[in-house]
């Protein structure tokens, strides 16, 4: 069972791997930059209901808005450096760059979670290590 921090990081990593980094940027803007759901939705071509849904999932996983804000502040710059594995073929189909499977875009996250969990674990471990190092550096200076 993953900790709440690991659950949020995994959620964000999967979004980026699936080529949905705009969602990670959107929740970062909401939590860290205190931008309203309506403004975030407009900026990233999402509905405000989608933004609220993503925000709610993260708050449920962390247990508080404050924890979510702190985690996203540290994690987003690291996670956004991850290269997506999903390659869009057309408006509805994406191709997994890891195994070559072509899938409807709405199932790519599940595909990554089920078929490429080892990659998620690697990114999760390295993200946590980088966050720990960054926090240690900030406290020592």
FENVEN-V388708 format. One record per run of one state. SS is the DSSP state (h for helix, s for strand, l for the rest). FROM is the first residue (numbers start at 1). TO is the last residue. If there is no record, write none. Layout:
# FENVEN-V388708
[[SS/FROM/TO] [SS/FROM/TO]]
This chain:
# FENVEN-V388708
[[l/1/3] [h/4/17] [l/18/20] [h/21/31] [l/32/36] [h/37/44] [l/45/47] [h/48/62] [l/63/64] [h/65/79] [l/80/85] [s/86/88] [l/89/92] [s/93/96] [l/97/101] [s/102/104] [h/105/115] [l/116/116] [h/117/140] [l/141/141]]
